[in-house]
């Protein structure tokens, strides 16, 4: 889908558009399924595990699973209700077939089962169904050892490479050495079906016990529907908010409570460029914003699960707080490059791991404290561990009070005093003070008040430039940054304060593109990276929220509609949108973008209700 006036010029080889992918999820990992029936990305058993389908970042030989009707066309693809169960309908000259793809939710009863179900049902006439399966491990670099057996008349393909094993059960797909795949063509007449189940297991353990799949579709649909049913109806953007809330749940690990930023790595911020990063980890900032969104809509249980995850992740070592962790709380996420992959749209390097994990980013403690205050105000009580953790991370913030940082956007240049980061430090102390004042918790309130006041004075003196009448990205430059829009959101300054309004005007002047989408900042090399990037969707959503809260409601709704016009047909958003190419870009689907959508919709609905 493109926006009015946007260019659809393409000057690079065209991989499958990101918006043509659906997300499948079992809340432990996620797969990307194209609208032509190809599974092109899947990491097993976790979001941050090695991929076994890596066609997304390479070519067919790097692993994929295509299920299609030869000579047919896809006439529809949709999620079944409020779920991540995908239905794709094919029509050929001889008949119609329905393909259903999903990852079963086994819950706490069988948390170690990771599997994927693909079924085809001939609805009318007759169809041929072609299945082509290329199993590869280690991001397509390892070809497994294959063994085929038959149990109770069902073919089982076992693929083993190192610690990984995958079992594919269903109609037989013979190994085709010449084509380096397993494949088969199956003829179905009306009423007939075929089904395959792919299951991951450690290679050094026996074949895992198989769940009863007779009700797996029903139970998986029920899981998603029951989770989202408590979401209040929205006057505006109800469907978009519901899907966005579901995306956030899909990216939240059911066992650990960790929330990944995206299920993918290295989808480029510029097609053909080098700004390609691994987002399959738990950023404290992104998680905190997710928790705020969940709590605001009544999902306190998920918030408490994340608070428990946070306690485990930083336990015993809060003085060395990290900006991101692995799903289980892993601290070290070394970054490396995969030389054998050409990258999405020939964008290299393809990276796994993330070197930004070693950065200091001053805003993180404040982001976490704001989220934990939201949980507290929702009625979730603190205990000695949770409040003790908050005091410990404020001690960490105080210990780093005069330290420069890399900023919210993870600059790979020299550290700076970023205005947004200093304001988030102010918010951290502010929330600690309010916890003592309003919830009778203990803590060094006078010291925190002193530090909060010092930060406010410093920010107003060094972060606001009187000559240009705007807050600035850093204390030592005159550029603006979209993150400055958060200053009003955290209560540092009013949405309609003259200094905020003049900053917004400067942001509009310098960072809005010709189609009304907002860039993060000027990519002039000062961030330590070559190349450019496209507008970040969360930044445009922040601007929508600012408009709504500062008596520009009509403009807020117009810009909201403009952004929503570029979401995928299934309601998914990537990190960015390229108005030059008329397509989504960056890791996909991106929690940050969906958080922005939820917050912007809430602001518009609140102001609409107030004006009615």
N, C-alpha and C positions, 0 to 999 in steps of 0.2 A: 504494500500500500504506500502511496506517495502523497506528499502534501501539495496543495495547489502552487504552481509556479516553481517547484523544485526540479532541478535537472535530473534526468535519468541517464545522462551520459555515463558510459562505462569505458574506462581506458585501461582496464586490467582484465585478466582472465576471470570468468565468472564462475565461482564456486556456488553451491546451493546457498541462496539467500538465507541469512539468519532467521528472518521472519517466516521462512518456510519450514522451520523446525518446530516440532512440539516437544515439550519436556515430559518425560516419564519419571516418576519418583516413588521410592518406597521409604523415604525419609532417612535412608542410610547413604544412598547414592542416586545418581540420576542419569538418564540416557536421553540423547537427542535423536528424534525420529523425523525424517524428512517427509514432506507431503507427497513423495513418490514411493514411500514405503521402505526407505533404507535407514537402518540404525547405524549412524555414523560416529557416535561418541558414547562410550560407556566405560566407567572406571569401576572395578570390583575389588573388594566388597564395599569400599567407602568412597565418598566424593574425592578424597585426596589420594586414593590408591592409583597404581599404574593403570593406564587405559588398555582395554583389550579390543575395543573398536576405536580406531584413531583416524578413520578416513577424513574426518572433519579438518584435521590439520595436515593431511598428507594425501594419499591416493588409495585406490581400492586395495592394494596389496598390504596396506597397514591395518586392515581389519574393518569389516562391516558385515551387515546382514540385510540383504535385499529380499523383500517379499512383495511380489507384484503380479499383475495379470498381463502377460505379454500381449501387445497390441491393444490393450485397454487404456482408459483414461480415468483419472481420479475426478469424481464429480462432487465429492465433499470430504472434508476432514474436520472433526470436531471432538471436543471433550464430552464424555457422557456426564451431563449434569455438572455438579460441583466436584470434580475429581481430576485425576491425572490419568484416566483411562481414555485412550484415543481410539476413535472409530474412523476408519477410512473406507469409503465406498468407491469401488471400481466398477466401470461399465465397459463391456466389450460388445462386439457385434452379435455375440451369442448369448450373453447373459450378464448378470450383476452379482458381485461378491462384496461381502462386508468383512473387513479385517479389523480385529480388535487387539490392541497392544496395551499391556499394562505390567507394572511391577507389583506383585501381591504384597499387601501389608500383613505381616504375620504377628505384629505386636510383640509384647513382652513374653508371650508364651514360647515363641521360636525366634529369638532376636538374631540368631546367627545365620538364619537362612536368607540368602540373597539370590533372587531369581527374577526371571522375566518370562511372560507368557505371550505367545503370538498365535492367534487362531484366525481361521478363514472359514466363512460360511457362505455357501452359494445361495443367494436369495431367490434368483429366478433364472431360468434357462440353464446353460451350462458354461463353465469357464475352465481354463487352464490356469494353474497357479504355479509360478516359478519361484523357488527359494534358492538363494545363493548365499552361502555362509563362509566367511573367511575369518577364522579365529586366530588372533595374534595377541601376544602378551608384550609387556614392557614398551608400551606406546608404539606397537607395530614392529618392534625390532626383533622379537623372538618368535620363531615359528615353533609351535608345540609339537610334541609327539602325540599321534592320534591312535586310538584303539576303538573299534566298533564292536558292540555286542548286542544281543537281543534278549530281553527279559519280558516274559509274559506277552510275547508277540510285539513288543514295542522296541524300536531301535534306539540304542543309546550310543552317542558319540562322546567319547572321553578325550579331552585335550589337556595335556600336562606340560608345563614349562616351569622349572624351578619350584617355587613355593605355591604356584597357582594351578588349580584344576578347574575345568569347566565341563559340565555334563549337559548334553542336549538330547532330550527325549522326545520322540514323536515319529511321524512317518520317516522312513529311511531316506537319507540324503547321502548317496555314495560319495566317497572321496574321489576327486578328479585331479590326479597329480599334474596333468598337463596344464590345468587352469589354476592349480594350487588352491582348491576350494572344495567344499562339500556342496552339492547341489542336486536338485531334482525338480521335475515338473509333475504336477498332480492334477488329474482331471476330476472335476466336481460337477455334479448335477444338482438341481434345486433340492434343498434340504440337507445336502451332505456338507460335512465340515472336516477340517484337519486342524491339529493343534500341536505346537511345540512348546516345551518348557526348557529354558536355559537356567542352570543352577551353578553358582560358584561354590567352591570348597577348597580348603587347604589341601595341597597335593599329598601331604604326608599323613592325612587322616583317611579313614575308610569312607566309602561312598556315603554321603549324608542321607539320613532318613528323609524320605519325600513326604511333604505335607499332603493332605487331601485337597486336591484342587477343584473338587466338584462345586464348592461354594466360594472359591477364592475371589472370583469376580464380584459376587454379591457382597462379600465381606469387605473388599477393598473399596467399592463404591460407598458402602455404609460408613467406613472409616472417614473418608473425606467429607461426606455429606453431614455426618454428625458433628465433625469438628467445626465446620463453618456455620452450622445452623443457628448458633447463638449470636451471630453477627447482626446487629440492628439494621433494619432497612434504611438505605440512604435515599434522601429525596432526589439528589442528583448523583450520577456516576455509581449507582448501586452495583451493576455488573462488573465494572472496572475495579472497584474496591474489593469485591468478593474474590475476584481472580487474583488480585495482588496479595490479599491476605493468604490465599491458598499457596501462592508462590513462596511466601515467607515460611509457611509451614513445611512446604516441600523441601526447603533448604535447611531445615532444622533437624538435626539428627535425633531420632527417637530415643536412642539409648543414652547419649552423652549430654544432650541439650545444646551442643555447639551449633552455631549458625554460620554456614559458609556464605561468602559474599556472592559466589556464583558457582555453578557446577563445572565450569570450563577453565581452560588455561589458554593464554596466548591468542585469543581472538583480538585482532589488532585495533588500536585506537586510530590508526591511519592505515588504509589498505596499501600494502607494499612497504610499510614502515617498520620501525624497530620497537615501537612502544607496545610491546606484547608481554603481558604479565599473567602470572598464575594466581587466580582468585579463589582457589578451592580450600581456603583456610578461614579461620575465625578471627576477623578483625574485631577488636573491642569496640571501636567506633561504630562500625556497621551493625554489629550485634546490639549495641546500646540503642541505636535508632530504631532497630526492628522491635526491640522490647517496648520502647515508648509507643510505637504504633499498635502493638498487640494489646498493651494494657489500656490504652485509650478506648479500645473497642471491647474491653471486658475479658480478654484472654489472659487472666492472671496466672493460670497454671503453667503456661509456657514460659512466662516471665520468671516464675520461681525456679523452674528447671534450669533456666539460663543462669540465674543467680548462684545456684548450686554448682553449675559448671565453672563459673568464674571463681568461686571459692577454691575448687579443686585445682584450677589452672595456676593460680598465683599462690597457693598454699605454701607457707614456709619461706617464701622468697619475694615478698611484695616490694622490697627495695630494689629489685631488678625487674620491675614490671615490663612486660613486652607489649608491643602494639597489636600483635597477632599471635595466634597459637594454632596447632593442629586440632583436629576434631576431638581428640581425646585429651587435649591440653598440652601436646608436645610443644617444646619451646624452640627448638632449632629446626629451621626450614631452609636448608642450604639451597641456593639457586644454581641451576646448571642449564646448559643448552643442549637440545636434541638435534644433532647435526643431520640426522637422516630424514627429517621431515621438512617439506618445502614450505609449510605454514599456510594458514588460511589466506587465500588470495596472494600467495607467494610472499607472505609477511614473515620475515625471519629477524631474529632468532625465535624459535619455539622454546619457551622456558618452562621448567618445572621447579618448584620451590620458589621462594621469594626473598630476595636480599633485603627488601624493606623491613623484614622482621627484625633486623639489627638496628633500625633507626630509633632515635628518640623523637617523638611527636608530642608536643606540649599539650595538645587539645584532648588527649585520650582520657585522662583522669576526669576531666570535666564532663566529657560525654558519658562516662560510666556513672558518675554521681548524679547527673540529670536523670538518667534512666532509672537508677535505684530510688531516687525520690519519687518518680512516677509510680513505681511498685509500692512504695510506702504509702503514698496518698490513696492508692487503690484498696488499702486495708490490709496489706500483707505485713505482718509484724516482723520486726527485726529480732534477731537473737544475738548472743554475744559474738558468734562467729561472723555473721554478716555485717554487723556494725563495726566489729573489730577490724574486718577487712577494709571497710571504708575509711576508717581512721588511718590505717596503715598506708593506703594509697594516697591519702592527703599528706601524710608524712613524706612519701616519695615525691609528691609534687613540690612540697616546701624545700626538700633537699635539692631539687633541680630548678629552683625558683629563677635563678639568673642564667640558666642554660639556654642557648639558642637551639633551634630544632629544624626539622625537615618539612614541617607543615602538614596539613591535612592531605595535600596532594602528593606527598612522598617524593619531594624534590630530590634529585640525585646530584645536587650542587652543594655549595657551602651553606652551613646552617645560618638561619636568620631569626630575628624576632618577628614572627608572623602575628599580625594583629588578631586574626581569628584565633590562633592558638593561645595568645595571652588572654583574650576574652573568655575562652573556655576554661582557662585556669581560674579566672574570676568566678565563673559559674560553679566550678568544683568547690571552692571555699564557700560560696554563697549557699549551696545546697547542704553542706556540712553544718553551717550556722543555723539554717532553718530546721534541720533535723533536731538540733539541740533545743532551739526556741519553741518549736511546735510539737515535738514528740518526746520531750523530756529525756533525751539521750545524753550521754556524757561526752565530754571532749573539751579541748583547749579553745573555747569559743572566743576569748579575747584575742588570742594569737591569730586565729582565722579571720576575725574582723579586721585586724591590723593589716594582714596580707591582702584581704579583699579590697580594702580602701587604697592600699598602695598600688594595686593593679589597676583600679579604676583611674586613679590620678595619672599613672604612667601611660595608659592607653589613650586617654583624652589628650595628653601632652604630645605623645610620640606617634600614635596611630591615626590621629585625625589631622589632616593637612588643611590649615586655614586658607591657604592660597587657592587651592582647587576645591575647597569646601567638600571634602570627602574623606572617609576612612580609606586607608591604603592597605595594600597587600602586606607590606613589611614596614618597619619603622624607617628604613633607609631608602625607600623608593616612593614614587608617586603613582605607581600602577594600582589598579583596582583588581579585585578578585571576587568571584561569585560567592565564596565562602563568607564574605562580609554580610551576606543576606541573613546569616544565622545569628548575627548580633541581636537582632530584634526577637528572634525566635526563643532565645535563651533568657530574655528579659534584661539584657545589659542596657538596652536603649529601647524606647518606644517605637512601634512601627511607624507612627506618624510624627516622630520627633524631626525637627527641621534638619538635623545632621544626618539622620537616616534617609530622609527623602532626597537630600542632595547627593548622598552616596548612591542611592538607587539610580538617580538620573545619570550619574557618571558611569555606573555599570551598564546602563542601557546604551549609552553613547559609545562605550569602548568595547563591550563584549557581546552585544547582540549581533547576530548575523542578519543578512538581508531577508531571511524567512522567519525571523522572530525566535530563533533558538539561541540559547545562551552558552557561550564558552566559559571554561573555568577561569582562564587567565590568558595573557598573551604568551604564546609559545615562541619566544624569541631566542631560545637557547639558554636563558638564565636559569632554567630548571635542570641544567646539566645533561640534557638529552637533545639529540638531533631530530629533525622532522617536525611534523605538525600533528594535530589531532582534531577531531570533529566536536561539535557541541555536546556537552554532557547533559543527559536528560534530567538528572536530579537538580541541576542548576536552574533549568527552565521551570521545574516544579517549585523550587524555592522562590522564584520570581512570581509565580502564580500566587503563592501564599502571601507574599509581601503585598501584592496588588489587593488581594481580598481583604487583608487586615488594615489597609490604609485608604479605604474609601474609593477603590478602583475596581469594584466588583465586576462590572461589565467587561473590563479589560482582562480581568482574571479568568472569566469564563471563556472569553474568546481565545486566550492563549492556551487554556486547558484543552479546549476542543482541538486546537492545532496540534498539540503534543499527542493527544489520544489518537489522532488520525494516523499516526505512524506506528502504533503498536501492531503486533502480529495479528493475523486473523484469529488466533486463539487467545489473544489478550496478553501476550508476553512482551517484555521490553528488554532491550540490551542496555549497555552502559551509555551508548552514544547514538546519535543519528546524523548521517552525512546528508546534508541537503544538496550537495553537489551530485552525489550518486543516487539519491532518493532511496536510501536503504539503511537499516540498522547496522551498527558497528560496535566492536568491543565485546567483552565477555557477556554471555547470554544463557538464560535470563539473569538479570542483575538485580540483587536484592535492593541495592541503593536506589535504583530507578523506581522500583515498586513502592519503596518506603516514601519516596518523594510524591508519588501519585496519591497515596493514602493521605498524607499530610495536607497536600493541596486540596484534595476533595473535602477533607474535614473542614478546612478553613472556609471554603466557598459555602458549604452547607451551613456552617455556623453563622456566617454573615447573612446568608439568604434568610435563615430562620429569624434572625434578629431584625431584619428589614421588613418581614411580612407583617 
